[in-house]
């Protein structure tokens, strides 16, 4: 009876893997092929450096309102989460984001609130982009494939403007604030249809509903995970390393089925870990902590909450495209950014360049977690396992403030501007190994010798593709018969 039950269970194991695998192997093949594309072409986004490169120099002679005046005009009762000065075409404006994520744009010339811009103003904004040749308005859109995520919701609708350059660059300008919020080029748009879009199951019609998209991807990757696990189990049951089959082979199969069996045994673990880590990227059950720094933490770090910082504004001696107004441990600063992306702190009263005292940063850091002690201070001059560059640049050197709270929280802080540029705790460090390491293979020794990373990921992707494509062929033959 036990033997009969065992045979029945094994039979259903084979049948379940075979028929569910016919569909899931299509997803596996798609993920491996698109993953290789994603190694070299990322989903379109606007980096801070690209955003700053498109801004004109601030015309300080037109600035008549101080930051304090701007906050008063906006009706701010607390110091905002973000306050910066830049140009909207030829008009200086303050851009303000409150702790409730509400955005406001105030003219620094006369104090009027800007709630929308015209098509001509949008064209004037993009004239300063380094790739701008003959800008042309293509459309006014609410949402498309490249602007589908919710982060753009406060900025919609968007002006879509083609710059007329050889790269086919298109800019998305907010009709509400006049900010350039996204750029794409022809290469990104073409290759992402073979990369990120299929890999993330990212068609606009699905992705525009965030919760539904997340649920769909969780279920698809979860089912694929089960199929992968059963495949490894069956592969082990059917392999013979010592007492081989009559043909002298380790597998009873021939042709495509033999390829599926043998490569599945070799690469099955990697297929499984890639699928598991991809499933984990959606943080099922909310197990992993949020990596963002809360408003309360940032306010303690700033040491100031009233809507005040400067009643007059001195003009810096060198060109500035954007000025941020921040507090650090009760001390006001203006962080000036140049077109090349470099940032430097200025004295908010005199406009002179200042060097941020490191002891001031460490003093402010002690207040980040009031119920924990700052147990360690490190200056990272090279990347390590938790602070490293992979596809995106990261600042070095950087300060690491380590606390003795239950979560063993670390904050990474810029020694130049004092900005908190990263936060990790025990949960996020675990996530780093279960997702980033398993899914992207961003191990330090591979990234240090970059061709090694490419070779390893290419080799494993090819093996995974063979497992998947052979499964598709075998499944198609079953369906035909």
C-alpha positions in Angstrom: 0.0 0.0 0.0 2.8 2.4 0.9 4.6 1.5 -2.3 1.4 2.1 -4.4 1.0 5.5 -2.7 4.6 6.4 -3.4 4.2 5.4 -7.1 1.0 7.5 -7.3 2.6 10.6 -5.7 5.6 10.3 -8.0 3.4 10.0 -11.0 1.5 13.1 -10.1 4.8 14.9 -9.5 5.9 14.1 -13.0 2.5 15.0 -14.5 2.3 18.3 -12.6 5.8 19.3 -13.5 5.2 18.4 -17.2 2.0 20.3 -17.8 2.6 23.4 -15.5 6.1 23.5 -16.8 4.9 23.9 -20.4 3.8 27.5 -19.5 6.4 28.3 -16.9 9.3 27.4 -19.2 8.2 30.3 -21.4 8.6 32.7 -18.4 11.9 31.1 -17.5 13.2 31.6 -21.1 11.9 35.1 -21.2 13.6 36.0 -17.8 17.0 34.6 -18.8 17.2 36.3 -22.2 15.8 39.6 -21.0 18.1 39.5 -18.0 21.1 39.5 -20.2 19.8 42.6 -22.0 19.3 44.3 -18.6 23.0 43.8 -17.8 23.7 46.6 -20.2 20.6 48.6 -20.7 18.7 49.9 -17.7 15.1 51.1 -17.5 14.9 54.8 -18.4 15.3 57.2 -15.5 16.6 60.6 -14.9 19.7 60.7 -12.7 20.5 63.7 -10.5 23.5 64.4 -12.7 21.4 64.4 -15.9 18.8 66.6 -14.2 21.4 69.2 -13.1 23.1 69.2 -16.6 19.8 70.4 -18.1 19.5 73.4 -15.7 20.6 77.0 -16.6 22.6 79.1 -14.2 20.6 80.8 -11.5 20.1 84.4 -12.3 20.6 85.8 -8.9 19.8 89.4 -9.9 16.2 88.3 -10.5 15.8 86.7 -7.0 13.9 89.1 -4.8 12.4 86.6 -2.4 14.4 85.0 0.4 13.8 81.3 1.3 11.9 82.6 4.4 9.6 84.7 2.2 9.0 81.7 -0.1 8.0 79.5 2.9 5.7 82.2 4.1 4.0 82.6 0.7 3.5 78.8 0.6 1.9 78.9 4.1 4.5 76.5 5.6 4.1 76.0 9.3 7.2 73.7 9.6 10.5 73.5 7.7 9.8 71.5 4.5 11.3 68.2 3.7 13.0 69.7 0.7 13.5 73.4 -0.3 15.6 74.4 -3.4 16.1 77.3 -5.8 16.5 76.8 -9.5 15.4 78.3 -12.8 12.1 77.7 -14.6 13.3 78.7 -18.1 14.2 82.4 -17.4 12.4 82.7 -14.1 14.0 81.8 -10.7 11.7 79.6 -8.6 11.6 77.9 -5.2 10.6 74.2 -5.3 9.2 73.0 -2.0 8.2 69.5 -0.8 6.4 69.1 2.5 6.4 66.2 4.9 3.0 65.2 3.5 4.7 65.0 0.0 2.8 68.0 -1.2 4.8 69.9 -3.8 4.7 73.7 -4.4 6.5 76.0 -6.8 6.9 79.6 -5.8 8.3 82.4 -8.1 11.5 83.8 -6.5 10.9 87.0 -8.6 7.4 88.1 -7.3 6.2 85.3 -5.0 3.2 84.1 -7.1 2.4 80.4 -6.8 3.0 78.4 -10.0 0.4 75.7 -10.6 0.9 75.0 -14.3 3.1 75.9 -17.3 2.3 76.4 -20.9 3.6 74.4 -23.9 5.9 77.3 -24.8 7.3 77.4 -21.3 8.0 73.6 -21.5 9.8 74.1 -24.8 11.8 77.0 -23.2 12.8 74.7 -20.3 14.3 72.0 -22.5 16.3 74.5 -24.5 19.0 74.3 -21.9 19.4 70.5 -22.2 22.9 69.7 -23.6 21.4 67.5 -26.3 18.7 70.0 -27.4 18.8 70.8 -31.1 15.4 71.4 -32.4 12.9 70.7 -29.6 9.4 69.7 -30.7 6.3 69.0 -28.6 5.1 65.5 -29.4 2.2 65.0 -27.0 0.7 65.8 -23.6 0.4 62.5 -21.9 -0.9 61.3 -18.6 0.9 58.0 -18.5 2.9 55.9 -20.9 5.3 52.9 -20.8 8.2 54.9 -19.4 6.3 57.1 -17.0 3.9 54.4 -15.7 5.0 54.3 -12.0 3.2 56.2 -9.2 6.3 58.4 -8.5 5.2 60.7 -11.4 1.6 61.1 -10.2 2.1 64.5 -8.5 3.7 65.8 -11.7 1.1 64.7 -14.3 0.1 65.4 -17.0 3.5 65.5 -18.7 4.7 67.3 -21.8 6.6 64.8 -24.1 9.2 66.8 -26.0 11.6 65.4 -28.7 15.0 67.2 -28.7 15.8 66.4 -32.3 19.3 65.0 -31.6 20.9 61.9 -33.2 20.2 59.8 -30.0 16.5 60.4 -30.3 16.3 61.9 -26.8 12.8 62.7 -25.4 12.1 64.6 -22.3 9.1 64.5 -20.0 8.3 67.9 -18.4 5.8 68.3 -15.7 2.9 70.6 -16.7 2.4 71.5 -13.0 5.9 72.5 -11.9 8.0 72.8 -15.1 10.5 70.2 -14.0 12.2 67.8 -16.3 11.3 64.5 -14.6 12.4 61.8 -17.1 14.5 61.3 -20.2 14.6 58.4 -22.7 16.6 57.8 -25.9 16.0 55.6 -28.9 18.4 52.9 -27.7 16.8 52.6 -24.3 13.3 52.5 -25.7 14.1 49.7 -28.2 16.2 47.5 -25.9 13.8 47.7 -23.0 11.2 45.9 -24.9 13.6 43.0 -24.9 14.9 43.7 -21.4 13.1 45.3 -18.4 9.5 45.2 -19.8 9.3 41.4 -20.3 11.6 40.7 -17.3 9.4 42.7 -14.9 6.1 41.8 -16.7 5.8 45.5 -17.1 3.2 46.4 -19.8 1.5 49.7 -19.0 -2.0 48.2 -18.9 -0.9 46.0 -15.9 1.8 48.2 -14.3 -0.5 51.2 -13.9 -2.3 49.3 -11.2 0.5 48.8 -8.7 -1.2 46.4 -6.3 -2.6 44.2 -9.1 0.8 44.1 -10.9 2.5 43.1 -7.7 0.0 40.3 -7.1 0.3 39.0 -10.6 4.1 38.9 -10.5 4.1 37.3 -7.0 1.8 34.5 -8.3 3.7 33.9 -11.5 7.1 33.8 -9.9 5.7 31.7 -7.0 4.3 29.1 -9.3 7.6 29.1 -11.3 9.5 28.6 -8.1 7.4 25.5 -7.3 8.0 24.1 -10.8 11.7 24.7 -10.5 11.9 22.9 -7.2 9.9 19.9 -8.5 12.2 19.9 -11.6 15.3 19.5 -9.5 13.6 16.8 -7.5 12.6 14.8 -10.6 16.1 15.3 -12.1 17.7 13.8 -9.0 15.2 10.8 -9.1 15.9 10.1 -12.7 19.7 10.5 -12.8 22.1 7.5 -12.5 25.7 8.2 -11.8 26.8 4.7 -10.7 24.4 2.1 -12.0 23.8 3.7 -15.4 21.2 3.1 -17.9 21.6 0.4 -20.6 23.1 3.0 -23.1 25.7 3.9 -20.5 24.2 7.3 -20.0 23.3 9.0 -16.8 19.9 10.0 -18.2 17.1 7.9 -19.6 16.1 10.6 -22.1 17.3 11.5 -25.6 17.3 14.7 -27.6 15.8 17.9 -26.2 14.6 16.0 -23.1 18.2 14.9 -22.3 19.3 18.5 -22.7 16.6 19.6 -20.3 17.5 16.9 -17.8 21.3 17.3 -17.7 21.4 21.1 -17.9 18.6 21.2 -15.3 20.8 19.2 -12.9 23.8 21.5 -13.6 22.0 24.8 -13.5 18.9 24.0 -11.6 20.1 25.5 -8.3 20.8 28.8 -10.0 17.5 28.7 -11.8 15.8 28.2 -8.4 17.8 30.9 -6.6 17.2 33.4 -9.4 13.5 32.7 -9.3 13.4 32.8 -5.5 15.3 36.1 -5.2 13.1 37.6 -8.0 10.0 36.6 -6.0 11.6 38.0 -2.9 12.2 41.4 -4.6 8.5 42.2 -4.1 8.9 41.8 -0.3 6.0 39.3 0.1 4.3 39.8 3.5 6.3 43.0 4.1 8.9 40.9 5.9 11.9 43.2 5.0 12.1 46.7 6.5 11.7 49.8 4.4 15.0 51.3 3.4 13.8 54.9 3.4 14.6 57.3 6.3 11.6 58.5 8.1 10.7 62.2 8.5 11.1 62.1 12.3 14.7 60.8 11.9 15.5 63.5 9.3 14.0 66.3 11.6 16.1 65.2 14.6 19.2 65.2 12.3 18.4 68.7 11.1 17.8 70.0 14.6 15.4 72.7 13.3 11.7 72.6 12.5 10.5 76.2 12.2 10.0 77.6 8.6 13.1 79.8 8.7 16.6 79.7 7.3 17.6 83.0 5.7 15.9 86.4 5.4 18.2 87.4 2.5 20.1 85.5 -0.1 23.7 86.3 -1.1 24.8 85.4 -4.6 27.6 82.8 -4.8 30.8 83.8 -6.5 30.7 80.9 -9.0 27.9 79.6 -11.3 25.2 77.6 -9.6 22.3 75.7 -11.3 20.5 74.7 -8.1 20.7 75.7 -4.4 19.3 73.5 -1.6 18.6 75.0 1.8 19.2 72.6 4.6 19.7 72.4 8.4 22.3 70.2 10.1 22.3 69.9 13.8 20.7 73.4 14.1 23.1 75.0 11.6 21.8 76.4 8.3 23.6 75.7 5.0 23.1 76.2 1.3 24.2 73.3 -0.9 25.1 74.6 -4.3 25.1 72.3 -7.3 27.0 73.0 -10.6 26.1 71.7 -14.0 28.6 68.9 -13.8 26.8 67.5 -10.8 29.3 68.6 -8.1 27.9 69.9 -4.9 29.5 72.1 -2.3 28.2 73.6 1.0 28.0 77.4 1.2 27.5 79.7 4.2 23.9 80.7 3.9 24.6 84.3 5.1 27.7 85.1 3.1 27.5 82.7 0.1 31.1 81.7 0.6 32.3 78.1 0.2 32.7 76.3 3.5 34.2 73.0 4.5 31.7 71.0 6.5 33.3 70.0 9.9 33.2 66.3 10.3 32.6 66.5 14.0 29.4 68.4 13.3 28.2 65.5 11.2 29.0 63.0 13.9 27.3 65.1 16.5 24.1 65.4 14.4 24.3 61.6 13.8 24.1 60.9 17.5 20.5 62.3 17.4 19.3 60.1 14.6 18.1 57.3 16.9 17.4 58.8 20.4 16.9 55.4 22.0 20.1 53.9 20.7 23.8 54.7 21.1 26.2 55.6 18.2 28.4 52.5 18.7 30.7 52.9 15.7 32.0 55.6 13.3 33.7 54.6 10.1 35.0 56.4 7.1 34.7 54.2 4.0 37.3 55.1 1.4 36.6 52.0 -0.7 33.5 50.0 -1.5 32.5 47.0 0.7 29.8 44.4 0.7 27.1 46.9 1.8 28.2 50.1 0.1 29.2 49.5 -3.5 28.6 50.7 -7.1 26.8 48.4 -9.5 25.2 50.1 -12.6 24.9 53.3 -10.5 27.7 55.5 -9.0 28.0 55.9 -5.3 29.8 58.5 -3.4 33.2 57.8 -1.8 34.5 58.5 0.7 31.3 58.1 2.8 30.7 58.1 6.6 29.0 55.1 8.2 27.3 55.7 11.5 26.5 52.4 13.3 24.0 52.2 16.2 23.4 49.5 18.8 19.6 49.3 18.5 17.9 46.0 18.1 18.0 46.3 14.3 21.7 47.3 14.3 21.0 50.3 12.0 23.6 51.9 9.9 23.4 55.3 8.2 25.6 56.4 5.3 26.3 60.1 5.3 28.0 62.3 2.7 31.1 64.0 4.3 30.8 66.8 1.7 27.1 67.9 2.2 26.1 66.1 5.3 23.2 64.4 3.4 21.9 61.0 4.6 22.4 59.0 1.4 21.7 55.5 2.7 20.1 53.5 5.6 20.4 49.8 6.3 19.5 47.6 9.2 19.7 43.9 9.9 16.7 43.2 7.8 18.1 45.1 4.8 21.5 43.4 5.1 19.7 40.1 5.0 17.8 41.3 1.9 21.1 42.3 0.4 22.3 38.7 0.4 19.0 37.0 -0.4 18.1 39.4 -3.3 21.0 41.4 -4.6 23.6 38.7 -4.2 21.5 35.8 -5.5 19.8 37.8 -8.3 22.5 40.2 -9.5 25.6 38.3 -8.4 27.0 41.6 -7.2 29.7 40.0 -5.1 32.7 42.4 -4.5 35.3 40.1 -6.0 33.3 39.8 -9.2 32.6 43.5 -9.5 36.2 44.4 -8.8 37.2 42.5 -11.9 34.2 43.4 -14.0 34.8 41.0 -17.0 34.6 38.2 -14.4 31.1 39.3 -13.5 30.0 39.4 -17.1 31.4 36.0 -17.9 29.8 34.3 -14.9 26.4 35.8 -15.4 26.5 35.1 -19.2 27.5 31.5 -18.6 24.7 30.9 -16.0 22.2 32.7 -18.2 23.0 30.5 -21.2 22.6 27.3 -19.1 19.3 28.6 -17.7 18.2 29.5 -21.3 19.0 26.0 -22.4 17.0 24.5 -19.6 14.1 26.8 -20.4 14.1 26.5 -24.2 14.5 22.7 -24.1 11.5 22.6 -21.8 9.5 24.8 -24.2 10.3 22.4 -27.1 9.5 19.3 -25.1 6.2 20.9 -23.9 5.2 21.9 -27.4 5.8 18.3 -28.6 3.6 17.0 -25.8 0.9 19.5 -26.8 1.1 18.4 -30.5 0.5 14.8 -29.5 
